[in-house]
Amino acid sequence: MTAINLLEEGSWQPFASFGFTHPFFSISYHTVLQTWVILLVIGILTFFVAYCLRKPDSIGHYLVVSFVEYFMNLTEQSLGMRSFAHFSFVTSLFIFIFLCNSISVIPWLEEPTKDLNTTLALGITAFSYTQLYAIRLHGLWGYLKEYFAPFFIMLPLNIIGRLSTVISISFRLFGNIFGGAIISKIYFSAIQGSIVLETLGIISGLNLVIVLFFALFEGFLQAFVFTMLTLTYLSIAIYGEAGHEEIA
């Protein structure tokens, strides 16, 4: 397969030689490109935030400090302790997912999170972080004992229950963003080519409402839900299902 064919198809199948040709195992060039755009935006925001923090009397400084304090308090209230590591992780997740969900406000760009591979990667990242911290906190033996509670025959169900959290948060994010992208595309495709409908959409503000709702409001909401679910799973990993700390 030539490089031209790869670009035309818009995807790469690294496991095709092993017989895995399902779209799930494909890497979308569009998703990779849009994700790098997100990383570039985050890099620019980093310099902007640093600039705002050097201006203590500016609005930007107030907004940055308020944002940090909100997520620090949210992490402390959810976990019952102040942890800069947990705060940094969940805040980074929120910022990245929100930008991924909202990048469609920029013309010719689409949400990386409408690709199941992206949301699944985010779900695996959140799952791995919570489980590794649980092992670090309780020890390997204390962590493994939870899979045999309350009886050893519950091992398969407990394993499925843990792994299902990845599917839950991944598919929830993917479904909502993908659904919103489809609705937006259907709407703009319906009015495209009609001067009357396009003019009415602009004058009535319906075009703006569609963009703001699905790109910004829905993007913010789904990023926040993903963050809260991650905090919930992290709290369970720390304190257990019963809500009390179970340190081995």
Helices and strands as residue ranges (DSSP letters): H 3-9, E 11-12, G 16-18, G 23-25, E 27-28, H 29-53, H 59-79, H 84-102, G 103-105, G 112-114, H 116-145, G 146-148, G 152-154, H 155-191, H 195-204, H 206-211, I 212-217, H 218-239
